[in-house]
Amino acid sequence: MGESQQAWEGLLQDLYRRGLTGKHLQLVITDGCPGLAAALEVVYPRVLHQRCWVHKMRNILEKARKRDYDEIKAGAQAIYRAGSAREARERFRRFRKRWIEEYPVTVKQLERDLPELLSFFRFPRHLWRKLRTTNIIERVFVEVRRRTRPMVCFVNVASVERIIYSIFHRFNLDWRNRTLRVFTQAA
């Protein structure tokens, strides 16, 4: 599948037709793929979109000169580590003031993406750390690669599907149990 809006829209429309209507969907976290973001607007227009801070930090830091790296990193981290969305926007203003002359493109991209980078602030504080990145899903894909690579080849497609299903099933059970503990403790 490609990364275009059309490709993502096709996938999301298929999920919608199969029952994932988004009725209870509150937030979608993505790595920043523009095609996916545009498709989400079409298929799930009422759902909040959170851009992944890990991916955004990589984008910001790959453009930083070595001498500026640590200061840029600290300034950008201060934005998402703020105690509120309002404080995060204030920290961004400081970041903008400090770096706009030296890194105008990077600062403008961060400013453009800021609303979607701060969506996690609308949820309970104890969830912020998990909601601001795609790490949860990426961890699952790392596990799939770890389990399937040593096998080199598979007997048939069904054997691959069984392995991947079992990995995802285990993660779902673990996630459900952790979520219940989190919400039970919060109550």
C-alpha positions as CSV (number, residue, x, y, z in Angstrom):
1,M,0.0,0.0,0.0
2,G,1.2,3.5,-0.8
3,E,1.4,6.5,1.5
4,S,-1.1,8.6,-0.5
5,Q,-4.3,10.0,0.8
6,Q,-6.2,7.8,-1.7
7,A,-4.5,4.6,-0.5
8,W,-5.1,5.4,3.1
9,E,-8.7,6.5,2.4
10,G,-9.3,3.1,0.8
11,L,-8.0,1.3,3.8
12,L,-9.9,3.4,6.3
13,Q,-13.1,3.2,4.2
14,D,-12.8,-0.6,4.2
15,L,-12.4,-0.6,8.0
16,Y,-15.4,1.7,8.3
17,R,-17.5,-0.6,6.1
18,R,-16.5,-3.6,8.2
19,G,-17.7,-1.9,11.4
20,L,-15.0,0.4,12.6
21,T,-17.3,3.4,12.4
22,G,-15.4,5.4,15.0
23,K,-18.4,5.9,17.2
24,H,-16.3,5.6,20.3
25,L,-12.9,6.6,18.7
26,Q,-11.5,9.6,20.5
27,L,-7.9,9.9,19.2
28,V,-5.8,8.6,16.3
29,I,-2.0,8.8,16.7
30,T,0.1,8.8,13.6
31,D,3.7,9.3,12.6
32,G,2.9,12.4,10.5
33,C,2.2,10.8,7.1
34,P,0.3,13.6,5.3
35,G,-1.7,11.1,3.2
36,L,-3.0,9.3,6.4
37,A,-3.7,12.7,8.1
38,A,-5.8,13.8,5.1
39,A,-7.6,10.4,4.9
40,L,-8.5,10.6,8.6
41,E,-10.1,14.0,8.0
42,V,-12.4,12.4,5.4
43,V,-13.3,9.1,7.0
44,Y,-13.2,10.1,10.7
45,P,-13.5,13.9,10.7
46,R,-14.6,14.3,14.3
47,V,-11.8,12.2,15.8
48,L,-8.8,14.1,17.3
49,H,-5.5,13.5,15.6
50,Q,-2.2,13.3,17.6
51,R,1.1,13.6,15.7
52,C,3.9,11.4,17.2
53,W,6.5,13.5,19.1
54,V,9.2,10.9,18.6
55,H,8.9,11.2,14.8
56,K,8.7,15.0,15.1
57,M,11.8,15.2,17.3
58,R,13.7,13.1,14.7
59,N,12.7,15.5,12.0
60,I,13.6,18.5,14.1
61,L,17.0,17.2,15.2
62,E,18.1,15.8,11.8
63,K,18.2,19.4,10.6
64,A,20.1,20.8,13.7
65,R,23.7,21.6,13.5
66,K,25.9,19.7,16.0
67,R,26.5,22.8,18.1
68,D,22.8,23.5,18.4
69,Y,21.6,19.9,18.9
70,D,21.3,19.7,22.7
71,E,19.7,23.1,23.0
72,I,17.2,22.5,20.3
73,K,16.4,19.1,21.8
74,A,15.8,20.5,25.2
75,G,13.7,23.3,23.9
76,A,11.5,21.0,21.8
77,Q,11.1,18.5,24.7
78,A,10.1,21.4,27.0
79,I,7.0,21.9,24.7
80,Y,5.6,18.4,25.1
81,R,6.7,18.1,28.8
82,A,4.6,21.1,29.7
83,G,1.9,20.9,32.4
84,S,-0.9,22.1,30.0
85,A,-1.6,22.9,26.4
86,R,-1.4,26.6,27.3
87,E,2.0,26.2,28.8
88,A,3.2,24.1,25.8
89,R,2.1,26.9,23.5
90,E,4.1,29.4,25.6
91,R,7.1,27.2,25.5
92,F,6.8,26.9,21.7
93,R,6.7,30.7,21.5
94,R,10.0,30.8,23.4
95,F,11.4,28.1,21.1
96,R,10.2,30.0,18.0
97,K,11.8,33.3,19.3
98,R,15.1,31.5,19.9
99,W,15.4,29.5,16.7
100,I,13.4,31.3,13.9
101,E,16.4,33.1,12.5
102,E,18.7,30.0,12.3
103,Y,16.1,27.4,11.4
104,P,13.1,29.1,9.9
105,V,11.8,26.1,7.9
106,T,12.0,23.8,11.0
107,V,10.3,26.3,13.3
108,K,7.5,27.0,10.7
109,Q,6.9,23.2,10.3
110,L,6.7,22.8,14.1
111,E,4.3,25.7,14.3
112,R,2.1,24.3,11.5
113,D,2.0,20.9,13.2
114,L,1.6,22.2,16.8
115,P,-2.2,21.7,17.1
116,E,-1.9,18.0,16.3
117,L,1.2,17.6,18.5
118,L,-0.7,18.9,21.5
119,S,-4.0,16.9,21.2
120,F,-2.9,14.5,24.0
121,F,-3.4,17.4,26.5
122,R,-7.2,16.9,26.1
123,F,-6.9,13.5,27.9
124,P,-6.2,12.6,31.5
125,R,-2.6,13.5,32.6
126,H,-1.7,9.9,33.4
127,L,-2.2,9.0,29.7
128,W,-0.1,11.8,28.2
129,R,3.2,10.0,27.9
130,K,1.6,7.1,26.0
131,L,-0.7,9.2,23.8
132,R,2.0,11.6,22.5
133,T,3.8,8.9,20.5
134,T,3.2,5.9,18.3
135,N,5.5,3.7,20.5
136,I,2.8,1.3,21.5
137,I,2.0,0.2,18.0
138,E,5.6,0.3,16.9
139,R,6.5,-2.0,19.8
140,V,4.1,-4.5,18.4
141,F,5.7,-4.4,14.9
142,V,9.1,-4.8,16.4
143,E,7.8,-8.0,18.1
144,V,6.3,-9.3,14.9
145,R,9.7,-8.8,13.1
146,R,11.5,-10.4,16.0
147,R,9.3,-13.5,15.9
148,T,9.1,-13.9,12.1
149,R,12.7,-13.1,11.0
150,P,14.3,-16.3,12.4
151,M,11.7,-18.5,10.6
152,V,13.1,-17.4,7.2
153,C,10.3,-19.0,5.3
154,F,6.7,-20.1,6.0
155,V,4.8,-23.2,4.8
156,N,1.9,-21.0,3.6
157,V,0.1,-17.7,4.1
158,A,-2.0,-19.2,6.9
159,S,1.0,-20.1,8.9
160,V,2.2,-16.4,8.8
161,E,-1.3,-15.3,9.7
162,R,-1.4,-17.6,12.7
163,I,1.9,-16.3,14.1
164,I,0.9,-12.6,13.6
165,Y,-2.5,-13.2,15.1
166,S,-1.0,-14.8,18.2
167,I,1.4,-11.9,18.7
168,F,-1.4,-9.3,18.3
169,H,-3.7,-11.3,20.5
170,R,-1.2,-11.5,23.3
171,F,-0.6,-7.7,23.0
172,N,-4.3,-7.1,23.1
173,L,-4.7,-9.1,26.3
174,D,-1.7,-7.4,27.9
175,W,-3.0,-4.0,26.8
176,R,-6.6,-4.7,28.1
177,N,-5.3,-5.9,31.5
178,R,-3.0,-2.8,31.8
179,T,-5.8,-0.4,30.8
180,L,-8.2,-2.0,33.3
181,R,-5.6,-1.5,36.1
182,V,-4.9,2.1,35.0
183,F,-8.6,3.0,34.9
184,T,-9.4,1.1,38.1
185,Q,-6.6,2.9,39.9
186,A,-7.8,6.3,38.6
187,A,-11.3,5.7,39.8
